[in-house]
């Protein structure tokens, strides 16, 4: 709860600071705010407390995922330097919207009442609708915001309808009451309950861009400014998956047989569509969009497994995925700016010679996303697969996931080949600030460290 209060206060303060003539104070101030929130969040560890008549509970699960989301935001903000250099008049609003959206994300991982889940999703989503269209001069940004808003509003209605049906079947919005009612009735209360559960699965699947509800992701990712795309593909997805797992574990554990067939079909479809879709892309940013879809599939595997290893594997995978994705979008941003907005693979040609740091950081990020050993992504996939193989019936799912991971290596290494094996179209060195360089080195080292000593995070839950 402390994190929610601090983020709300800091977001308002940030807006008032925006009235100052100098914009350069906004970035260090926002980083300071996030560092304070990250530290304050840690003090809630092993100190579970409930708020608002038990509608919100801050326990270790909420603290762990809040820490990852705040850390991800803290790590991606240093790459917003070009907004400051352009003296963007909306900079304070951008930073404040990110802080406010984190409030919604935290509510999504700490709710105990489905109304609180809905409020958290809306706080997060509304901020992202605005940020998706923040580059008003580009038609693609306007298109991204419109598509995201219209489809997001539709699936919010689907989610809300599901919540209403669950309430009608059980008489409560509280997860514990829903679980008790389902347990008494052997997991299925009535047709209304089953339909409500199905609509909930569909609504949240859209939020995490799981197939076949992923169709908005490529266009929205491509049109949204790269900084906010990075936030969308990390924090928004982590919050959605964590909320999804909590909903199923706390309210619908007894209904596993009812939602398992639907969710496993979504998982397999997400893995296949995400990876195959990424193979045919020529635009690197759209490839990352389909990659994000595929990673939703790997995270859903842990949810489908639904055992004592699921929450820890989701936590570690979320962190490893966030680190690599932030680096990938950061490097893309600098390369695109230097190459006049070019976001194709060709824009990376010769990067290994023109800027070895960017090339090395991107290589480590691609290795982590594809699950190569000695990176965090390897253990992320390993922990998910370990959770799945606990159920002998799901061995075939691991086989499908391994095959799709092999497909992933193909398209992830396209950019590595371009950086080191293709001649540079533009010999000019791509310059980045010293602070951004430090953050790239830090995230890269952290990714490798987690690939060597995963127990630093994997044993938290």
C-alpha positions in Angstrom: 0.0 0.0 0.0 2.9 2.3 0.7 4.1 1.9 -2.9 0.6 2.9 -4.2 0.5 6.0 -2.0 4.1 7.1 -2.9 3.6 6.6 -6.6 0.4 8.6 -6.6 2.0 11.5 -4.6 5.2 11.4 -6.7 3.2 11.5 -10.0 1.4 14.6 -8.8 4.6 16.2 -7.7 6.1 15.4 -11.1 3.3 17.3 -12.9 4.0 20.4 -10.8 7.7 20.1 -11.5 6.9 20.1 -15.2 5.9 23.8 -14.9 9.6 24.6 -14.4 11.5 25.8 -17.5 14.2 23.2 -17.2 13.2 19.7 -18.2 16.5 18.1 -17.2 15.5 17.7 -13.6 12.5 15.5 -14.5 14.5 12.3 -15.4 16.7 12.3 -12.2 13.7 13.2 -10.1 11.6 10.3 -11.6 14.4 7.9 -11.1 14.7 9.0 -7.5 11.0 8.6 -7.0 11.1 5.0 -8.4 14.2 4.2 -6.3 12.3 5.3 -3.1 9.2 3.2 -4.1 11.4 0.2 -4.8 13.0 0.5 -1.3 9.7 1.1 0.4 8.3 -1.9 -1.3 11.0 -4.2 0.2 9.9 -3.2 3.7 6.6 -5.0 3.2 8.4 -8.4 2.7 7.0 -10.9 5.2 4.6 -8.2 6.5 1.3 -9.2 4.8 -1.4 -6.6 5.4 -4.9 -6.1 4.0 -6.6 -2.8 3.1 -10.1 -1.6 2.1 -12.0 -4.3 3.8 -9.7 -7.0 2.5 -10.1 -5.9 -1.1 -6.3 -5.4 -1.4 -3.6 -7.5 0.2 0.1 -6.8 0.1 1.9 -10.1 0.6 5.2 -11.6 -0.6 3.6 -12.4 -4.0 2.6 -8.8 -4.5 5.9 -7.4 -3.1 7.9 -9.6 -5.5 6.1 -8.7 -8.6 5.8 -5.0 -7.6 9.6 -5.0 -7.2 10.1 -6.4 -10.7 7.7 -3.9 -12.3 9.2 -0.9 -10.5 12.7 -2.1 -11.3 11.8 -2.5 -15.0 10.5 1.1 -15.1 13.6 2.3 -13.3 15.8 0.6 -15.9 14.0 1.8 -19.0 13.6 5.5 -18.1 17.3 6.4 -18.6 16.8 5.7 -22.3 14.3 8.5 -22.5 17.1 11.0 -22.9 16.1 12.1 -26.4 12.8 13.4 -25.1 14.8 15.8 -22.9 17.1 16.8 -25.7 14.0 17.6 -27.9 12.7 19.7 -25.0 9.4 17.9 -25.2 6.8 20.0 -23.6 4.8 16.9 -22.4 7.8 15.2 -20.7 6.4 15.7 -17.2 3.1 14.2 -18.2 4.8 11.2 -19.8 6.7 10.4 -16.6 3.7 11.0 -14.4 1.5 8.7 -16.6 4.1 6.0 -16.2 4.1 6.4 -12.4 0.3 6.4 -12.3 0.1 3.3 -14.5 2.4 1.5 -12.0 -0.4 2.1 -9.4 -2.7 0.1 -11.6 -0.1 -2.6 -12.1 0.5 -3.0 -8.4 -3.3 -3.2 -7.8 -3.4 -6.0 -10.4 -0.9 -8.1 -8.4 -2.3 -7.5 -4.9 -6.1 -7.6 -5.4 -8.4 -9.9 -3.3 -11.6 -8.6 -4.8 -12.4 -8.7 -8.6 -13.6 -5.1 -8.5 -10.1 -4.1 -7.4 -8.7 -6.1 -10.3 -10.9 -4.3 -12.7 -9.9 -0.9 -11.3 -6.2 -1.8 -11.5 -6.6 -2.9 -15.2 -8.4 0.4 -16.1 -5.8 2.6 -14.3 -3.0 0.8 -16.2 -4.8 0.7 -19.5 -6.0 4.3 -19.7 -2.4 5.6 -19.1 -1.2 3.3 -21.9 -3.9 4.5 -24.4 -2.6 8.0 -23.9 1.1 7.1 -24.2 0.5 4.9 -27.3 -0.7 8.1 -29.1 1.8 10.5 -27.5 3.7 11.2 -30.7 0.8 13.2 -32.3 2.9 14.1 -35.4 3.1 10.5 -36.6 0.1 8.8 -38.1 1.2 5.4 -37.0 1.2 6.6 -33.3 -2.4 7.9 -33.8 -3.4 4.7 -35.4 -1.8 2.6 -32.6 -3.7 4.6 -29.9 -7.0 4.3 -31.7 -6.7 0.6 -32.3 -5.5 0.0 -28.7 -8.3 2.0 -27.2 -11.1 0.5 -29.3 -10.0 -3.1 -28.9 -9.0 -2.5 -25.2 -12.4 -1.0 -24.5 -14.2 -4.0 -26.1 -12.3 -6.6 -24.2 -12.6 -4.6 -21.0 -16.4 -5.1 -21.5 -15.8 -8.8 -22.0 -13.8 -9.0 -18.8 -16.4 -7.0 -16.9 -19.2 -9.1 -18.2 -17.3 -12.2 -16.9 -16.9 -10.6 -13.5 -20.7 -9.9 -13.3 -21.6 -13.5 -14.3 -19.2 -14.8 -11.6 -20.9 -12.5 -9.1 -24.3 -13.7 -10.2 -23.3 -17.3 -9.7 -21.5 -17.0 -6.4 -22.9 -13.8 -4.8 -19.4 -12.3 -4.1 -16.5 -10.5 -5.7 -14.0 -11.8 -3.2 -11.6 -14.5 -4.4 -11.9 -16.5 -1.2 -15.7 -16.6 -1.4 -15.6 -17.6 -5.0 -13.1 -20.4 -4.3 -15.3 -21.6 -1.4 -18.4 -21.7 -3.5 -16.6 -23.5 -6.3 -15.1 -26.0 -3.9 -18.5 -27.0 -2.5 -19.8 -27.6 -6.0 -16.8 -29.6 -7.2 -15.5 -26.7 -9.3 -18.5 -25.9 -11.5 -21.4 -24.0 -9.9 -23.6 -23.7 -12.9 -23.6 -22.6 -16.6 -23.4 -18.9 -15.6 -20.3 -19.6 -13.5 -18.6 -21.5 -16.4 -19.5 -18.8 -18.9 -18.2 -16.1 -16.6 -14.9 -18.0 -16.1 -14.5 -18.3 -19.9 -15.1 -14.5 -20.4 -12.5 -13.8 -17.7 -9.9 -16.0 -19.4 -10.6 -14.2 -22.7 -10.5 -10.7 -21.2 -7.2 -11.2 -19.5 -5.7 -13.1 -22.5 -6.2 -9.9 -24.5 -4.4 -7.9 -21.9 -1.3 -10.1 -22.1 -1.5 -10.4 -26.0 -2.1 -14.2 -26.0 -3.4 -15.7 -29.2 -5.9 -15.5 -30.8 -6.4 -12.2 -29.0 -3.0 -10.8 -29.9 -4.0 -9.2 -33.2 -3.7 -5.7 -31.8 -0.1 -6.1 -30.6 2.0 -5.8 -33.9 0.4 -2.6 -35.1 0.2 -1.0 -31.6 3.8 -1.9 -30.8 5.0 -0.6 -34.1 3.2 2.7 -33.9 3.8 3.5 -30.2 7.0 5.4 -29.4 9.7 2.9 -28.6 10.2 3.9 -24.9 6.5 3.3 -24.2 6.5 0.1 -26.3 9.2 -1.2 -24.0 7.1 -0.4 -21.0 4.0 -2.0 -22.6 5.8 -5.2 -23.4 7.4 -5.6 -20.0 5.4 -4.0 -17.1 2.0 -4.4 -18.7 2.6 -8.0 -19.6 4.1 -8.9 -16.2 1.2 -7.3 -14.4 -1.3 -9.2 -16.6 0.3 -12.6 -16.2 0.7 -12.2 -12.4 -2.9 -11.1 -12.1 -4.0 -14.0 -14.2 -2.1 -16.6 -12.1 -3.4 -15.1 -8.9 -7.0 -15.2 -10.2 -6.8 -18.8 -11.1 -4.9 -19.9 -8.0 -6.9 -18.0 -5.4 -10.4 -18.2 -6.9 -10.6 -21.0 -9.5 -8.3 -23.7 -8.3 -11.2 -26.1 -7.7 -12.4 -25.3 -11.3 -9.1 -26.4 -12.9 -10.8 -29.0 -15.0 -13.2 -26.4 -16.4 -10.6 -23.9 -17.5 -7.7 -26.2 -18.3 -8.8 -27.2 -21.9 -9.4 -23.6 -22.9 -6.2 -22.3 -21.4 -4.0 -25.0 -22.8 -5.4 -24.4 -26.3 -4.6 -20.7 -25.9 -1.1 -21.5 -24.7 -0.3 -23.7 -27.7 -1.8 -21.3 -30.1 0.2 -18.4 -28.5 3.5 -20.3 -28.8 2.9 -21.2 -32.4 1.4 -17.9 -33.7 4.0 -15.8 -31.8 7.0 -17.7 -33.1 5.9 -18.3 -36.6 4.6 -14.8 -36.9 8.0 -13.4 -35.8 9.9 -15.5 -38.4 8.3 -13.7 -41.4 8.8 -10.1 -40.1 11.3 -7.7 -41.7 10.6 -4.9 -39.3 12.6 -5.5 -36.0 10.0 -3.8 -33.9 7.1 -6.0 -35.2 9.3 -9.0 -34.6 9.6 -8.0 -31.0 5.8 -7.7 -30.9 5.4 -11.3 -32.1 8.2 -12.3 -29.7 6.2 -10.7 -26.9 3.2 -12.9 -27.9 5.4 -16.0 -27.8 6.7 -15.2 -24.4 3.2 -14.8 -23.1 2.8 -18.5 -24.2 5.8 -19.5 -22.1 4.4 -17.7 -19.1 1.0 -19.3 -19.6 2.8 -22.7 -19.6 3.6 -22.2 -15.9 0.0 -21.2 -15.3 -1.3 -24.4 -17.1 1.1 -26.5 -15.0 -0.6 -25.1 -11.9 1.6 -26.5 -9.2 3.9 -25.3 -6.4 6.6 -24.3 -8.9 4.4 -22.1 -11.0 4.6 -18.8 -9.2 8.4 -18.9 -8.8 8.9 -19.8 -12.4 6.6 -16.9 -13.6 8.5 -14.5 -11.3 11.9 -15.5 -12.6 10.8 -15.6 -16.3 9.2 -12.2 -15.9 12.4 -10.7 -14.7 14.6 -12.3 -17.3 12.2 -11.4 -20.1 12.0 -7.8 -18.8 15.8 -7.2 -18.7 16.3 -8.5 -22.3 13.3 -6.7 -23.7 14.4 -3.4 -22.2 17.8 -3.7 -23.8 16.4 -4.8 -27.2 14.1 -1.8 -27.4 16.8 0.6 -26.1 19.2 -0.4 -28.8 16.5 -0.3 -31.4 15.7 3.3 -30.3 19.3 4.5 -30.8 19.8 2.7 -34.1 16.5 3.9 -35.5 17.2 7.5 -34.5 20.6 7.3 -36.3 19.1 5.6 -39.4 16.3 8.1 -40.0 13.6 6.0 -38.4 14.6 2.8 -40.1 13.4 -0.2 -37.9 14.3 -3.0 -40.3 17.0 -5.6 -39.7 19.1 -3.7 -42.3 19.4 -0.8 -39.9 21.6 -2.9 -37.7 24.1 -3.8 -40.4 27.7 -3.3 -39.2 26.7 -2.2 -35.7 29.4 -4.5 -34.2 32.0 -2.1 -35.8 30.2 1.3 -35.4 29.2 0.7 -31.8 30.5 -2.5 -30.1 28.6 -1.8 -26.8 25.2 -1.6 -28.5 26.0 -4.7 -30.5 27.2 -6.7 -27.5 24.2 -5.7 -25.4 21.8 -6.6 -28.1 23.5 -10.0 -28.6 23.2 -10.8 -24.9 19.5 -9.7 -25.0 18.8 -11.9 -28.0 20.6 -14.9 -26.4 18.5 -14.4 -23.3 15.2 -14.1 -25.2 16.1 -17.3 -27.1 17.1 -19.2 -23.9 20.8 -19.6 -24.6 22.8 -20.8 -21.5 24.7 -18.3 -19.3 21.9 -15.8 -19.7 18.8 -15.3 -17.5 16.5 -16.4 -20.2 17.9 -19.9 -20.2 16.9 -20.5 -16.6 13.6 -18.7 -17.2 12.7 -21.3 -19.8 14.2 -24.1 -17.7 12.1 -23.2 -14.6 8.9 -23.0 -16.7 9.6 -26.4 -18.3 10.5 -27.9 -14.9 7.1 -26.8 -13.6 5.3 -28.3 -16.6 7.0 -31.7 -16.5 5.7 -32.2 -13.0 2.6 -33.4 -14.8 3.4 -36.3 -17.1 0.3 -35.5 -19.2 1.9 -32.2 -20.3 5.2 -33.6 -21.6 3.9 -33.0 -25.1 3.5 -29.3 -24.3 7.2 -29.1 -23.4 8.1 -30.7 -26.7 6.0 -28.1 -28.6 7.7 -25.3 -26.5 11.2 -26.6 -27.2 10.5 -26.7 -31.0 9.1 -23.2 -30.9 12.2 -22.1 -28.9 14.3 -23.4 -31.7 12.3 -21.4 -34.2 12.9 -18.4 -31.9 16.7 -18.8 -32.2 16.3 -18.3 -36.0 14.7 -15.0 -35.9 16.5 -13.6 -32.8 19.9 -14.3 -34.5 18.9 -12.5 -37.7 19.8 -9.2 -36.0 23.0 -10.7 -34.6 24.0 -11.7 -38.1 23.2 -8.2 -39.4 25.3 -6.6 -36.7 28.5 -8.7 -37.1 28.3 -10.2 -40.6 26.8 -7.4 -42.8 28.7 -4.3 -43.9 27.6 -1.0 -42.4 25.4 1.1 -44.6 26.4 4.2 -42.6 29.9 4.2 -41.1 28.9 7.0 -38.6 29.3 5.9 -35.0 26.0 5.7 -33.1 26.5 7.9 -30.0 24.7 7.4 -26.7 25.0 9.2 -23.4 27.3 8.0 -20.6 24.4 7.3 -18.3 22.6 5.3 -20.9 25.8 3.4 -21.6 26.2 2.6 -17.9 22.6 1.3 -17.8 23.1 -0.9 -20.8 26.2 -2.4 -19.2 24.4 -2.9 -15.9 21.4 -4.6 -17.4 23.7 -6.8 -19.6 25.8 -7.8 -16.6 22.7 -8.5 -14.5 21.3 -10.7 -17.3 24.5 -12.8 -17.3 24.7 -12.9 -13.5 21.2 -14.3 -13.3 22.3 -16.8 -16.0 25.1 -18.0 -13.6 23.4 -17.6 -10.2 19.7 -17.8 -10.7 19.1 -18.6 -7.1 19.5 -14.8 -6.4 15.8 -14.5 -7.5 14.4 -18.0 -8.1 14.1 -18.8 -4.4 12.2 -15.7 -3.4 8.7 -17.4 -3.6 
